């Protein structure tokens, strides 16, 4: 079975979404979230639909395929700013 890209929300201990999301290959060891938070998978994430509605994700997905994961900071509704590992 091949790896696929999975989206995770960074959430605090109260269940609130923080301003970062993680895109990672399935089976990849995830980086540490900020203190007091954890990564929770987004069960509604559909790579194909998302890349059509947010073409800037193409570059993020390329980095995920190369490095195993990419953390992005949310700017507004779905404006993404890539963060280096």
C-alpha positions as CSV (number, residue, x, y, z in Angstrom):
1,X,0.0,0.0,0.0
2,X,1.4,3.4,-0.9
3,X,1.6,6.4,1.4
4,X,-1.0,9.1,1.0
5,X,-1.1,12.7,2.2
6,X,-3.0,13.2,5.4
7,X,-4.1,16.5,7.0
8,X,-3.9,17.2,10.7
9,X,-5.2,20.1,12.8
10,X,-3.1,21.3,15.7
11,X,-5.5,21.5,18.6
12,X,-5.1,22.7,22.2
13,X,-6.1,20.7,25.3
14,X,-9.6,22.3,25.1
15,X,-10.3,21.0,21.6
16,X,-9.8,24.3,19.9
17,X,-8.1,24.4,16.5
18,X,-4.9,26.4,16.6
19,X,-3.5,28.3,13.6
20,X,-1.3,25.5,12.2
21,X,-2.1,22.4,10.1
22,X,0.2,19.5,9.2
23,X,0.2,17.7,5.9
24,X,2.1,14.4,6.2
25,X,2.6,11.1,4.4
26,X,0.6,8.4,6.2
27,X,3.0,6.3,8.3
28,X,5.4,9.2,8.8
29,X,6.4,10.0,12.3
30,X,4.8,13.4,13.1
31,X,6.7,16.4,14.4
32,X,5.9,17.6,17.9
33,X,3.0,20.1,18.2
34,X,3.4,23.1,20.4
35,X,3.3,22.4,24.1
36,X,-0.1,21.5,25.4
37,X,-1.5,20.6,21.9
38,X,-1.8,17.6,19.7
39,X,-2.3,16.7,16.0
40,X,-5.7,15.4,15.1
41,X,-6.5,14.0,11.7
42,X,-9.0,15.8,9.5
43,X,-11.4,12.9,8.4
44,X,-13.0,15.2,5.7
45,X,-9.8,16.0,3.9
46,X,-9.9,15.2,0.2
47,X,-6.6,15.9,-1.6
48,X,-8.0,16.2,-5.1
49,X,-10.8,18.6,-4.2
50,X,-8.6,20.7,-2.0
51,X,-5.8,21.1,-4.6
52,X,-8.4,22.3,-7.2
53,X,-9.9,24.9,-4.8
54,X,-6.5,25.9,-3.4
55,X,-3.8,25.5,-6.1
56,X,-1.1,26.9,-3.8
57,X,-1.2,23.5,-2.0
58,X,0.6,22.0,-5.0
59,X,3.9,23.3,-3.7
60,X,3.1,22.2,-0.2
61,X,2.3,18.7,-1.4
62,X,5.6,18.6,-3.3
63,X,7.5,19.3,-0.1
64,X,5.4,16.7,1.7
65,X,6.4,14.1,-0.9
66,X,10.1,15.1,-0.6
67,X,10.4,15.6,3.2
68,X,7.5,13.5,4.7
69,X,5.6,16.4,6.2
70,X,5.0,20.2,6.0
71,X,3.5,22.5,8.7
72,X,1.5,25.4,7.4
73,X,0.2,28.4,9.2
74,X,-3.4,29.4,8.4
75,X,-3.8,33.0,7.3
76,X,-7.4,33.9,7.0
77,X,-9.9,31.2,5.9
78,X,-7.7,29.0,3.7
79,X,-4.7,31.2,2.8
80,X,-1.7,29.1,3.5
81,X,1.8,30.1,4.5
82,X,4.3,27.3,4.4
83,X,6.6,26.9,7.4
84,X,9.9,25.2,7.1
85,X,10.5,22.1,9.1
